């Protein structure tokens, strides 16, 4: 089992983001969910909101508008209508 996750976010307008992260929370359509390394695979729709992720002690965020998420083999792929890094 890996001790990190690979987060990948892609939008139709060409925004592409890839980062190795320790954990992630996302605004699922049926409620917010979290993903840690070794999580079982699944797919979900996402509402507009913040993808929050941790790398070491830093917590960062990306704002998304409606999306799909796939979690498999410690890789999280998010296909979003739009995405923007938050400061």
PyMOL commands that set and color helices and strands:
alter all, ss='L'
color gray80, all
select strands_A, chain A and resi 5-11+16-21+23-28+31-36+42-46+49-55+58-72+75-85
alter strands_A, ss='S'
color yellow, strands_A
deselect
rebuild
show_as cartoon
